[in-house]
Amino acid sequence: MAKHRGRAGKAVKEPADAGRKYRLFPTDEQAERLREWGHTCRAVWNIALEQRIYVYQQRRAYLRADEQCRYLTTARHDLEWIGNLPSQAPQQILKHLDRAYDNFWNAEHPAGFPRFKKRTARLAIPLPGQAVRVTKLNRKWASVRIPKLGEVKFRLTRSLGGRIKAATIRTDGSGRWYVSFGVHTGRAAVRPNGNPSAGVDFGVKQAAYLSDETTPRLMPQTLTEGEKRRLAGLERRKERQIAQCKKHRGGKYSNRLRRTLSAIAELKARQARRRMDFTHKLTTDLAKNHGLVAVEDLRVKQMTGTAKGTRSRPGVNVGRKAALNRAILDNMPGERRRQLTYKCPMYGSMLVEVAPAGTSQTCAVCHHRDPASRVSRDSFDCTKCGHIDDADHNASVVILARGLQTEAGSSFAAGHCGEQHAPTDRDRSVMPRTRAGRTREPLNPSSVTAPPLADIEGCKESQQVAAGRMSRKNRVSERGPDTSKLTP
């Protein structure tokens, strides 16, 4: 596939527009080396992040990947455990850290400040596309050549379908290895498919209810009854073994406890795979068979907040709220919306997000909003026109109406439902996302007592700010040659 040429004959980068994920089957020696590399990548991320925080606190400037790559070259010669890592992997880590900072500075992106990676986090080894080579062995198997490791077999469940631009080797909760490729397929824009529109209400008891269907979509049980009993027994065994380790071994884990934790991780990873399989099938069906898909713009993090409260003001119904949070997260509304975001353009459909306020209390016929119309969890009986319907199906019809109005540029989707909320000359904003949490969280105790400094925009920064927006002239990598630089 030839690269596109831009102005002055320069080659234009081909971005990855599709992803492929395969199960990796390394040997025992290869798996052990991959684990060492995964922990090294985690250490490089933490060291690079700590260095950037230190530079900002000391000089009110920030480092970028091009500057830290020079320090990385020296570290590879001085530290053997970093030198054992393929040279492309830490460079990719620094680029990912740059992207994390850019997302944090972007007011429209929900990402927070980059965090340090724990030792218990899942391992990941990023590599550029030029560093790997894929060889097809037969119809079901292929191998990927990894620098300093050699050929590793993986299950070829589908063709790559494009040029490899990036690769990432990672583990899941049970320790299984996977390889993910970002590929450039070069596909052209898809025309609208012309299929009918649909509103989707993602629920808890019912996975999804479509406005053009009479029965809900139900997610199969992610764990069988036997697996649930086994998981509950393993959880009780884990608590007993942890208590014994604290009492007789000074908190050091025993081999039996490690086997119990491994069995629990295997069951939960199996549950996650089944849940993700259903989610992919659901979102693909929605994007392929509908021309417009309207969903609620839910704030999942706010919906699943704890009700524990504080010691002075303890919460109520804490157990019931925790069970509700687990049920909401089990249906993964955020992941479904993320998948619809890239699948809808792929199949010629359109995704529209509407304000979720009042969808379960608004009548789909007369648009009258009244909390008393929601008789029970599954029943809706309008107090104005007497319309009776399933509560989730009624909400899906309301979501579709708001989505169509949003596409037409009306203010109906901003919360105006019926005559009691008649449209006015000014549209209501749809639940703006704030950036308050990005600058008020202290990065370390020393940053809390630091004196406030004037921001480049003329506003005072909070005393707890440890990283923020800086102009290009304050970058360490762009200062004059006579300016001393931070050494690793």
LUMNUDO-514368 format. One record per atom (N, C-alpha, C): residue in one letter; x, y, z. Coordinates in steps of 0.02 Angstrom, whole numbers, plus 50000, padded with zeros to 5 digits. Layout:
<atoms>
AXYZ
...
</atoms>
This chain:
<atoms>
M500424994050000
M500005000050000
M500445006250000
A500375010249949
A500805016149943
A500575021649989
K501065025450014
K500895031050057
K500655036850016
H500205040750046
H499955046750013
H500495052150015
R500505056349964
R500985061749961
R500635068249972
G500925072350017
G500625078850031
G501005084249994
R501025090150024
R501375095749993
R502125094449992
A502445096849940
A503175096249930
A503395088949927
G502915084449910
G503085077449901
G503225073749965
K503055076450023
K503175073150087
K502655067750098
A502885062250127
A502435056650141
A501985058350200
V501345056950192
V500855058150245
V500755051750285
K500755052450350
K500685046550393
K499985043450385
E499975036850384
E499345033250379
E499145031150449
P498635034050478
P498445032250547
P498105025450549
A498125022450607
A497775016150618
A497025017550625
D496615014650583
D495895015750585
D495515009450604
A495845004150624
A495514998050646
A495974994350694
G495684990050734
G496064986150783
G495934978750775
R496444974750789
R496394967550787
R496704964750851
K496354960050883
K496594957150945
K496594949550938
Y497154946450958
Y497234939250951
Y497514936351016
R497354930051027
R497634926451085
R498344924251069
L498804926051113
L499514924551104
L499694918351145
F500124914151116
F500324907951149
F501094907651153
P501394911351200
P502124910951207
P502324904651245
T502944902651236
T503214897151276
T503344899551347
D503524894851391
D503644896751461
D504214901751467
E504754900651428
E505314905351430
E505114912151402
Q504734912151348
Q504504918451319
Q504024922151365
A503574918451398
A503094921551444
A503464924751503
E503984921251529
E504364924151585
E504714930551564
R504984930651504
R505324936651481
R504824942251467
L504234940551442
L503724945651431
L503494948651497
R503444944551549
R503264947251615
R503784952151640
E504424950551631
E504954955251652
E504904961651612
W504784961251547
W504714967251507
W504114971351528
G503564967951545
G502964971651567
G503094975751629
H503444972851678
H503604976651738
H504114982251723
T504564981051676
T505034986351657
T504654992151624
C504184990651581
C503774996051550
C503404999951602
R503134996451652
R502785000051706
R503265004651744
A503875002251757
A504365006451792
A504575012451750
V504655011551685
V504845017151641
V504295022451642
W503655020351639
W503095025051642
W503125029051708
N503205025551764
N503205028951829
N503795033751836
I504375031651813
I504965036051818
I504885042251774
A504635041251714
A504535046851668
A504015051751696
L503485049051724
L502965053451753
L503235057151813
E503615053751856
E503905057051914
E504395062551893
Q504775061351840
Q505245066451816
Q504875072551790
R504335071551755
R503945077251729
R503645081251786
I503395077851836
I503105081451894
I503645085451930
Y504235082551938
Y504775085951972
Y504995092151933
V505065091651868
V505265097351827
V504755102951832
Y504115101051831
Y503605106351835
Y503605109751903
Q503705105851957
Q503705108852024
Q504315113352034
Q504885111452005
Q505485115352016
Q505555121251968
R505345120551905
R505455125751855
R504825128351822
R504255125451841
R503625127351808
R503685126451732
A504015120951712
A504075119051642
A503915111651638
Y503845109151578
Y503685102151572
Y504095098951517
L504225092551527
L504605088551479
L504135085351429
R504425083751371
R504065079951321
R504475073851302
A504195069751258
A504515063351242
A505185064351208
D505255069551165
D505885070451130
D506455072051178
E506315075551233
E506825077051283
E506995070851325
Q506475067251346
Q506605061451389
Q506925055651351
C506845055451285
C507165050051247
C507925050651251
R508195056651257
R508915057351264
R509155054651331
Y508765055951384
Y508935052951449
Y508855045351447
L508385043051407
L508265035851402
L508865032251371
T509185035451323
T509775032451292
T510325031351343
T510425036251387
T510935035351439
T510735030051489
A510095029851505
A509865024851555
A509935017851528
R509865016751463
R509925010051434
R510645007451440
H511125011951439
H511825009751446
H512005008751520
D511695012451565
D511875011951636
D511475006651673
L510855005451654
L510425000651689
L510284994751644
E510484988951666
E510414982951625
E509684980951617
W509274981951668
W508574979751665
W508174984051615
I508404990151601
I508084994151548
I508384992351480
G509034990751479
G509354988751416
G509094982251388
N508834977851432
N508554971551407
N507904972451370
L507584978151379
L506944979551346
L507084981751274
P506664979651225
P506764982351157
P506744989851156
S507194992851118
S507275000151121
S506645003951100
Q506225000751058
Q505625004251035
Q505085004751089
A505085000051137
A504544999851187
A504555005951232
P505115007951264
P505085013951306
P504945020351267
Q505145020451203
Q504985026351163
Q504225026951152
Q503905021251141
Q503175021351135
Q502845023351201
I503135021351257
I502855023151322
I502875030651331
L503425033851312
L503465041051319
L502965044551273
K502855041851213
K502345044751169
K501645043951199
H501515038351230
H500865037451263
H500795042351322
L501335043751356
L501305048651411
L501165055651384
D501455057351326
D501285063651293
D500545064051277
R500265058551252
R499555058551236
R499135059251298
A499345056151353
A498975056751416
A498965063951440
Y499535067551433
Y499555074651452
Y499115078751406
D499135077351341
D498715081151294
D497975080151309
N497775074051326
N497075072851344
N496885076451408
F497365076951455
F497225080451517
F497125087951506
W497535090751461
W497475097951447
W496875099651403
N496605094751369
N496035095951325
N495405096451368
A495085102351367
A494495103451409
A493905099151388
E493885096951326
E493335092851302
E493445085451313
H494025083451338
H494175076451350
H494075074851424
P493755069251440
P493605067751511
P494195065051550
A494775064251519
A495345061151553
A495595065551609
G495825062451663
G496135065951718
G496885066151711
F497225068151765
F497955068551763
F498245061451760
P498785060351723
P499085053551719
P499245050751787
R499125044451796
R499235041051860
R499825036351856
F500105034851915
F500635029951919
F500325022951913
K500695018451883
K500455011551874
K500675007251933
K500215003351960
K500354998952016
K500674992451991
R500994989052036
R501304982652019
R500764977452001
T500184978052031
T499644973352018
T499264974851955
A499434980351919
A499084981951857
A499264976951803
R498834976551752
R498954971951698
R499544974251656
L499944969551635
L500564971051600
L500414972951528
A500794977551500
A500714979751431
A501394981851404
I501554979551343
I502184981051310
I502014984051241
P502064990651233
P501904993651168
P502504993451121
L502354992551057
L502874992351005
L502604995850943
P503034999050904
P502815001950840
P502714996550788
G502354998250735
G502224993350683
G502844991050647
Q503364995350642
Q503964993350606
Q504374988150643
A504254987450709
A504654982850749
A504404975650748
V503804974550722
V503524967850722
V503404965550651
R503374958950642
R503244956050577
R502794949950587
V502254949550550
V501764944250557
V501854939450498
T501874932950514
T501934927750464
T501364922850472
K500994921650419
K500434917050422
K500694909950414
L500534905550462
L500764898650462
L500274894050425
N499634894750440
N499114891050406
N498464894750414
R497914891250403
R497274894750404
R497084897250474
K497324894150526
K497124895850594
K497674898550638
W498294898350615
W498844900450657
W499304905150619
A499614909650657
A500114914250630
A500624915550685
S501164918950668
S501684920650717
S501884927850707
V502084930950761
V502304937850760
V503024937950785
R503454941350748
R504154941950768
R504234948150812
I504474946950873
I504554952250922
I505304953250933
P505544959450934
P506264960550944
P506504957551010
K507094954451007
K507424951351065
K507044945451094
L506524943151059
L506134937551084
L506044932151030
G505974934250968
G505894929450914
G505164928550895
E505014922950864
E504344921550839
E503904918850895
V503294921650901
V502804919550951
V502154918050913
K501874912250925
K501274910250889
K500654913550920
F500164914950877
F499514917350901
F498974914350857
R498364914150884
R497794911250850
R497504916350801
L497514914550736
L497294919050684
L496534918250675
T496154921850716
T495424921350713
T495124925650658
R495484930450632
R495264934550577
R495874937550543
S495794939550480
S496354942350444
S496504949450469
L497134951550459
L497324958250479
L496964963550438
G496964962750373
G496584967250329
G496894974050319
G497544974850333
G497854981350324
G498574981350346
R498884987150343
R499584988050363
R499624989150438
I500084985650471
I500154986250543
I500504992850560
K500184996850603
K500465003250624
K500715003150696
A500434998750737
A500644998250807
A500454991350833
A500784989250885
A500654982750917
A500734983450992
T500324979951029
T500354979951102
T500254972851127
I500704970551169
I500654964051201
I500434965151273
R499904961951293
R499624963151359
R499324956751388
T499164956951452
T498854951351487
T498154953351509
D497744948251524
D497094949551554
D497124947851628
G496544947751661
G496534946551732
G496784939751753
S496724934751709
S496934927951726
S497644926551705
G497994931351675
G498684930351654
G498764927951583
R498224927451544
R498284925551474
R498584931251434
W498964929451383
W499304934451341
W498904935751278
Y498884941951257
Y498544944051196
Y499004949051160
V498924949251094
V499274954151053
V498754958051014
S498804964651016
S498334969050982
S498714973050930
F498434973350870
F498744977050815
F498284982850796
G498584988650788
G498244994250757
G498414994450684
V497934993550640
V498064992850569
V497724998550531
H498025000150474
H497745005050428
H497425001350370
T496765001450367
T496404997750314
T496295001950252
G496295008650260
G496205013050202
G495505012750173
R495015010950214
R494335010450189
R494045017550179
A493625018150128
A493315024450112
A492705025550156
A492455031650157
A491855033250196
A491255029250170
V490865026650216
V490285022550198
V489675027050191
R489295025850139
R488685029650129
R488155027650180
P487675032150195
P487135030250240
P486765024050216
N486645019450262
N486345013050242
N485595013550229
G485275018950250
G484565019850236
G484105015550278
N484355012450331
N483935008350374
N483535012750422
P483015010050452
P482605014150498
P482985016150561
S482745021350594
S483055023750655
S482795019950715
A483175020250770
A482975016650831
A483265020250891
G482865020650944
G483095023051008
G483235017151054
V483775017451092
V483995011851133
V484025014151205
D483695010451248
D483725011751320
D484115006151353
F484725007751376
F485145002851411
F484925002651484
G484714996851506
G484474996151575
G484914991651617
V484634989451672
V484984985051719
V484684978051716
K484034977651727
K483694971151722
K483674968751650
Q483554973351604
Q483544971851533
Q484144975251500
A484534971451464
A485154974151436
A485014980051390
A484514979451347
A484344984851300
A483634983851276
Y483284989451267
Y482604989251240
Y482584994151181
L482424991551123
L482404995651062
L481704998251050
S481665004251021
S481015007351010
S480615003650957
D480935000050911
D480574996550858
D480484989150872
E480584987050934
E480494980050953
E480014979551011
T479684973851016
T479184972851069
T479454968851128
T480034966051120
T480344962251175
T481044964951187
P481274964751249
P481934967551264
P482494962851245
R483094965551239
R483694961551229
R483974959751298
L484064953451311
L484304951051376
L485004948251368
M485434950051413
M486114947351412
M486124940651449
P486384935451418
P486434928951453
P486854929651516
Q486744925051562
Q487124925151624
Q487864924351609
T488264928951635
T488974928651623
T489314923051663
L488984920751715
L489224915051754
L488624910351767
T488744903951759
T488224899151773
T488114898651849
E487574895151868
E487434894551939
E487994890751975
G488264885751943
G488824882151973
G489444886451980
E489584890551929
E490154895051933
E490064900351986
K489444902651995
K489314907452049
K489434904452117
R489214898252127
R489334894852191
R490074893752202
R490424891852150
R491144890852157
R491504897352172
L491304902952139
L491614909352153
L491494911652224
A490874910552249
A490724912452319
A491144908252367
G491224901752353
G491644897652396
G492364899652394
L492614901452336
L493314903752331
L493414910352367
E492924914752364
E492984921052401
E493014919852476
R492604915252502
R492634913652574
R493304910352592
R493534905952548
R494184902752561
R494734907952561
K494704912752516
K495214918052513
K495234921952578
E494654923652605
E494644927552668
E494944923552725
R494794916952728
R495084912852781
R495834912352774
Q496074911452712
Q496794910652702
Q497164917152715
I496864922752698
I497184929152712
I497244930252787
A496714928452825
A496734929152897
A497274924652927
Q497354918552900
Q497874914152925
Q498574916752909
C498654919652850
C499304922352833
C499494928252877
K499004932452892
K499144938152937
K499304935853008
K499014930153028
K499104927853097
K499744923853106
H499924919753056
H500484915253065
H501084916653020
R500984920452965
R501534921452918
R501734928752911
G501484933052955
G501654940052952
G501384943652890
G500844941052862
G500554944152803
G500814941452737
K501314936952738
K501584934152676
K501104928952648
Y500974929552583
Y500494925052551
Y500794918052545
S500364913052557
S500564906152549
S500424903852478
N500684897952459
N500564895252393
N499824893452383
R499504891152436
R498794889552430
R498374895852417
L498554901152451
L498194907452440
L498304909852368
R498904909152342
R499034911152274
R498634906952224
R498554900552237
R498144896452193
R497414898452197
T497184900352256
T496494902752263
T496394909252224
L496854913852230
L496794920152193
L496814918952118
S497224914152096
S497254912552025
S496584909652000
A496264905452041
A495624902552021
A495074907952018
I495094912752064
I494604918252063
I494714922552001
A495344924051986
A495494928151927
A495274924651863
E495344918051859
E495134914451800
E494384914851789
L493994914051844
L493264914551838
L493054921551817
K493354926651847
K493154933451830
K493374935351759
A493944932851736
A494144934051667
A493664930651619
R493434924651635
R492944921351594
R492294925351591
Q492084927951648
Q491484932151650
Q491574938451607
A492154941451610
A492274947551570
A492274946051496
R492544940251476
R492544938451405
R491834937351379
R491414934051418
R490724932951397
R490344939551393
R490464943951441
R490124950351440
R490334954451379
M490974954451364
M491214958251306
M490964955251241
D490894948651238
D490644945351177
D489924947651163
F489504947751215
F488814950051205
F488794957351186
T489224961451215
T489224968551200
T489414969751127
H489914966251102
H490104967151032
H489554964950985
K489224959451000
K488684957150957
K488094962050958
L487944964851016
L487394969551021
L487534975950983
T488124978850993
T488284985250960
T488354984350885
T488624978750863
T488684977550791
T487994977050759
D487534973550792
D486854973050765
D486504979750763
L486604983950814
L486294990550815
L486564994950759
A487224994950749
A487524999250699
A487374996850628
K487324990250617
K487244987550550
K486514988050526
N486024987350570
N485324986750550
N484914993050562
H485244998650580
H484885004850592
H485275010650560
G484905015350533
G485215021250504
G485385026550555
L485025026750610
L485155031550665
L485045027850730
V485535028250775
V485495025150841
V485525030650893
A484995031450931
A484965036550983
A485045033251052
V485525035651091
V485655033051158
V485695038851206
E485655037251270
E485705042251322
E486445043851336
D486585050151348
D487255052451367
D487335051651442
L487435045451464
L487455043951536
L488125045751566
R488115047751628
R488715048951668
R488795042951715
V489135037751690
V489165031451726
V489535032251792
K490055036351793
K490445037251854
K490025040451909
Q489595045051891
Q489155048151940
Q488595043451961
M488355039351914
M487815034651930
M488035029251978
T488675027251974
T488925021752016
T489315024152076
G489175030152099
G489505032752159
G489285028852221
T489725028452271
T489565024752331
T489085028552375
A488685024952414
A488225027952462
A488455026952533
K489105025452542
K489365023852608
K489325029752655
G489445035752629
G489435041752671
G490065042452712
T490025046052766
T490585047152811
T490435044352880
R490935044652925
R490825042052992
R490315046253030
S490325052853019
S489845057153054
S489155056753022
R489135055852956
R488505055352920
R488495049052877
P488385043252908
P488395037052870
P487815036752820
G487935033152765
G487425032452714
G486895027452732
V486375027152692
V485815022452701
V485775018052640
N485525011952651
N485445007052597
N486105006152558
V486645005552595
V487305004952563
V487364998552523
G487104993052552
G487144986652517
G486734986552453
R486144989352455
R485724989452395
R486034993852341
K486334999552361
K486655003852311
K487265000452281
A487634996752322
A488214993152296
A487994987752246
A487444984252260
A487184979252213
A486954982552148
L486634988352154
L486424992052094
L487024994252053
N487554996652086
N488154998652050
N488464992852012
R488484986952043
R488754981052009
R488334979251949
A487674979851955
A487244978251898
A487334983151841
I487424989551857
I487524994551805
I488184993351769
L488714992151807
L489374990951776
L489394984351739
D488994979551759
D488984973151724
D488704973951654
N488254978751643
N487984979951576
N488414984551534
M488904987751563
M489404991751528
M489094996951481
P488695001651505
P488415006651459
P488945011051427
G489485012651462
G490005016751433
G490375013151377
E490515006651386
E490845002751334
E490395001951273
R489755001151283
R489295000651227
R489285007151186
R489275012651220
R489285018951183
R489945020051148
R490505017851178
R491155018451146
R491185014351082
Q490915008251085
Q490915004051026
Q490465006750972
L489885009450991
L489445012450941
L489765018450908
T490205021950943
T490515027850916
T490925026350853
Y491275020650853
Y491675019050794
Y491325014050748
K490825010450772
K490485005550729
K489955008750685
C489625013950710
C489095017050670
C489375019950605
P489905023850604
P490175026150539
P490415020450496
M490625014850526
M490875009150488
M490325005850447
Y489705005950474
Y489145002650440
Y488645007650411
G488825013950405
G488395018850373
G487825021250415
S487885021150480
S487365023650524
S487625029550564
M487195032550603
M487365038550641
M487185037450715
L487635039550758
L487525039050830
L487355045950857
V486795046450894
V486575052750923
V486495051650998
E486815055951037
E486765055751110
E486295061151134
V485825059251177
V485325064051201
V485385064651277
A485095069951303
A485095070951376
A484655065751409
P484895062451461
P484495057151493
P483975059551542
A483945065951556
A483495068551608
A482765067451588
G482405063751629
G481685063051620
G481455058151568
T481895054051539
T481675049451487
T481215044051515
S481305042051577
S480885036851607
S480245039751636
Q480165046351637
Q479565049551666
Q479155053151613
T479365052951551
T479035056651497
T478625051751455
C478025053751438
C477595049551397
C477815050051324
A477845044251291
A478055044151221
A477515046451174
V476895047151197
V476335049151154
V476195056651159
C476085058951220
C475905066051230
C476485070251256
H477065067051270
H477665070551295
H477555074051362
H477085071551401
H476965074451467
H477435071151517
R477785075151554
R478275072551602
R477985072951672
D477955067251706
D477685066851773
D477995060751807
P478335061651864
P478625055851898
P478105050651919
A477485052851929
A476955048151949
A476765043351893
S476965044951831
S476805040451776
S477205034051779
R477775034251811
R478175028151819
R477895024251879
V477435019851864
V477075016251916
V477535011551954
S477935007751918
S478385002951949
S479015002451906
R479414997551922
R480044996651885
R479914995151811
D479384991251796
D479264989151728
D478644992251696
S478274996151733
S477634998751707
S477645006251702
F477335008751647
F477245015851637
F476515017151620
D476205021751656
D475505023551646
D475455031151649
C475365034251590
C475365041651587
C474775044451625
T474905049351667
T474375052351707
T473955057351667
K474175058951606
K473805063851566
K473385060651512
C473685056351470
C473315053351414
C473155046051426
G473405043051480
G473245036051495
G473645031051455
H474175033051423
H474585028351383
H474925023351430
I474855016951414
I475145011551455
I475655007751412
D476245006751440
D476775003351403
D477295000851452
D477734996551428
D478314994751468
D478745000951479
A478995001751539
A479355007951556
A479985008751513
D480355003451501
D480965003951461
D480805005151388
H480285001951362
H480105003151292
H479855010251282
N479465012851329
N479245019751325
N479845024551326
A480345023051368
A480935027251371
A481325027051305
S481355021151273
S481705020651209
S481365024851155
V480695025151155
V480345029251106
V480485036651119
V480515038651183
V480675045551200
V481385047251178
I481845042451188
I482545043551167
I482585044451092
L482205040351055
L482205041050982
L481945047850961
A481395050250993
A481125056750975
A481625062350989
R481975061851044
R482475066951059
R483055066551010
G483245060350991
G483785059750943
G483605062650875
L482995061550852
L482785064450788
L482755072050792
Q482535074650848
Q482515081950856
Q483225084750860
T483685081050891
T484375083350894
T484685083650824
E484545078550784
E484795078550716
E484505084250675
A483875086050689
A483565091550652
A483755098350680
G484135098550735
G484355104950763
G483855108250809
S483385104350836
S482885107150881
S483145106950952
S482835110750995
S483015110851066
S482635105651106
F482275101251072
F481885096151108
F482345091551147
A482915089751117
A483355084951149
A483735087951208
A483705094451217
A484065097551272
A483645097551335
G483085094251336
G482695093651397
G481995096351392
H481775098751335
H481105101451328
H480645095851306
C480235093451351
C479815087551338
C479085089451349
G478735090851296
G478015092151302
G477855099451312
E477215100751325
E476985107651330
E477255111151392
Q477345107251446
Q477585110451507
Q478315112551501
H478675110251449
H479355112351435
H479385114751363
A478995119651346
A478965121951277
A479625125051257
P479835124351195
P480475127251173
P480475134851180
T481045137451198
T481135144651205
T481655146951155
D481835153351159
D482335156151113
D483035153751128
R483145151051189
R483815148951209
R483815141551223
D484285137951193
D484345130851204
D484715129551269
R484505124251302
R484845122151363
R485435117851346
S485985118751381
S486565114651368
S486455107551395
V486795102751365
V486695095851383
V487235093751433
M487125094851498
M487535092351551
M488285093251537
P488535099351540
P489245100451523
P489705096751571
R490255094351544
R490765091051586
R491235096351614
T491365095951677
T491795100851709
T492505098151715
R492975102651725
R493675100951734
R493895101951806
A493405102351852
A493595103951921
A494055098651951
G493925092351935
G494315087051965
G495015086451938
R495185090151885
R495845089351855
R496375093651888
T496175099051921
T496675103551948
T496645104152025
R496175100652056
R496105101252129
R496395095252166
E496595090152131
E496855084252165
E497605084952173
P497875084752235
P498605085452244
P498955079152220
L499535080252190
L499935074552167
L500355071652223
N500565075752270
N500935073252327
N500845078252384
P501005076352446
P500895081052502
P501275087552497
S501865087452465
S502265093552462
S501935098852418
S501525096652370
S501225101552325
S500655105352358
V500395102752414
V499845106252447
V500085112552481
T500705112352507
T500965118152543
T501345122852498
A501375121452434
A501745125952389
A501375132552381
P501735138152375
P501405144652368
P501055145152301
P500495148652299
P500135149352235
P500535153552186
L500515151452123
L500865155052070
L500375157652020
A500575162851985
A500135165751934
A500145161451872
D499565160051845
D499515155951785
D499685160151725
I499845156751669
I500035160451609
I499445164251580
E498835162351599
E498245165751573
E498025171551619
G498415172951670
G498255178451714
G497835176551774
C497675170051782
C497275167751839
C497735164351889
K497545164451952
K497945161252003
K497785153752005
E498315149852011
E498215142652015
E498065140752087
S497735135052095
S497605132452161
S498255130252193
Q498285130052259
Q498875127852295
Q499005120352284
Q498495116752262
Q498575109652254
Q498735107652182
V498835112552139
V498995111052070
V499725108752066
A499835103152033
A500515100752023
A500705100251949
A500215100751905
A500355100651833
A499805104451798
G499955108351749
G499455112151713
G499685114351646
R499315118751614
R499495120951547
R500085125751551
M500555124751506
M501135129051501
M501245130751428
S501525136551415
S501665138551347
S502275134951320
R502355135051254
R502905131551223
R503585134351244
K503615140751259
K504265143751274
K504545141351341
N504115138251384
N504345135851448
N504545128551448
R504535125251389
R504745118351386
R505495117951396
V505705112751432
V506415111751443
V506765110251377
S506425106351333
S506745104251271
S506805109951221
E506495115751233
E506525121251186
E506865127451214
R507245126651269
R507605132251296
R508275133151260
G508595138551276
G509235139951244
G509775134951262
P510315134651223
P510845129751237
P511225131251301
D511195137451325
D511565139151385
D511175137451449
T510575135251442
T510165133751501
T510305126651524
S510425125951588
S510555119251615
S509925115051613
K510005108651598
K509435104151593
K509455099151650
L508885096351663
L508835091351716
L509175084951693
T509585082251734
T509915075851718
T509565070251754
P509545064251724
P509195058751756
P509545056351819
</atoms>
